């Protein structure tokens, strides 16, 4: 993607702002789960649309305003009344659109060309369950951000390809039969390792490259390796460590400074109970000498704002705008944010469903569904067949 700002989970997009889970879109703003859309704003679940504003579940439409078909002249008059360069107007339109979108049904999961699959955002897969943001996975369970993989379980990130891997993070590039490891690239039989590249038969190693029969970064013969690993596993079984991933207490990152906080948020007290490293943000935050008012319209923003410390309207924490950001906002007439980048990022994550499944009933036909829409979510959730009737 090119020339995009404040976006998440996009692919092959250009000149997009505040979009989430969109692909092959151009000049799109404030959109979620839309594909091949152009010159539009406030879209949800739209395909091949252009010049549309405030629309949901549309396919191959043009000049639609809140799902109402207009002529080109009518559409241009309708959107001319909205100034997307003013924060107050964007917020008001966003609130209106959030209410409007709830009038439409939502497919129980995002995905296409699947067979016997549960999860969300899964494509071209089969016989895989509880998978999220995955494609071309076969016989995989509990995997996220995973692609071109077979017979894997409890893995997070990558693939391209991976096979017979278990409880790994960042495993792939041709990796095979590895477990309880982090960053495994084109390697086989890797156990309890961190950063294994083009290696085979390694146990408890760090940063191995083209190594074989290594234990704790020490070379052994094949026979010695097999004998020693058997002894280590036997001991780990007695301590209850074998078969478990690394404990959180030895992570090199603070919990709240990693993506873990995005998907499984905890507070400092729970982190302390779990013996997890925690970053005290308050001790590093500069305190602005005075609170700077951020103008509502991009037209009223002066260059001096880039040298000032601003205060986030959500968290109360300080943040700054860069010159590149300001130039982008001015060029494309985007409302100046009064929320810090981290909070904007978290707001976009909330536009996606949790990586969990619940049982719900299709509001169209009553079929039982496994869906990432929680039971308390306000969306009307439907099965594939009922959704197709709505869309096509």
Buried (B, 14 or more C-beta within 10 A) or exposed (E): BEBBBBBBBBEEBBBBBBBBBBBBBBBBBBBBBBBBBBBBBBBBBBBBBBBBBBBBBBEEBBBBBBBEEBEEEEBEEBBEEBBBBBBEBBEEBBEEBEEBBEEBBBBBBBBEEBEEBBBBBBBBBBBBBBBBBBBBBBBBBBBBBBBBBBBBBBBBBBBEBBBBBBBBBBBBBBBBBBBBBBBBBBBBBBBBBBBBBBBBBBBBBEEBEEBBBBBEEEEBEEEEBEEBBEEBBEEBEEEEBBEEBBEEEEBEEBBBEBEBBEBEEBEBEEBEEEEBBBBEBEEEBEEEEEEEEBBBBBEEBEEEBBEBBBBBEEBEBBBBBEEEBBEBBBEBEBBBBBBBBBBBEBBBBEBBBBBEBBEBBBBBEEBEBBBBBEEEBEBBBBBBEBBEEBBE
